[in-house]
Amino acid sequence: MSMIGRYVRLTAAELDRALADPAWALLRVEELRDEEDEWEEEAPPREPRSHSTDKTWHALHFLLGRHPVPVDVVHGEEDLPGADDWGYGPPRYLTPDQVRRATEALAAVTPEALPAGARPADLAAAGVYPTAVWERDEPLDWVIAHYQDLTRFLRIAARYRQAVVVWVD
């Protein structure tokens, strides 16, 4: 079974409701993801409410740790109080202000600068998931592509002053 990084943008009102009712939060997240799965059959939404970093979440965490990013965009900053396990632990979230601060900091981390001299062997040695990929010395292009998509997703959330729920399933 794969471990996939997941994100969903929530309005301020949706975040308030999610904080008060974590069971509703799970239903809302599933609803948004299902809607977008249906849209992708015809055409993907221009500003999706959900996002996946696939299996690159751990590599993103490792590489972003080499830069001065004050917000944990991979795991979130705050626990969603009372939420059950959504896969590999309970969901966390970023407030709209944390999303804004993250996008400001990430603007200085270009895709070219993200690896900061790291090589696949460094990720393998650090036990970064999925280790087999890095042991095969596969290039970091896959991670960089997901980084670009994630920063685009977070910029959209920042533009609309939205929160982001984060989890791994």
Secondary structure, 3 states (H helix, E strand, C coil): CCCCEEEEEECHHHHHHHHHCHHHHHHHHHHHHHHHHHHHHHCCCCCCCEEEEECCHHHHHHHHCCCCCCCCCCCCCEECCCCCCCCCCCCEEECHHHHHHHHHHHCCCCCCCCCCCCCHHHHHHCCCCCHHHHHCCCCCHHHHHHHHHHHHHHHHHHHCCCEEEEEEC
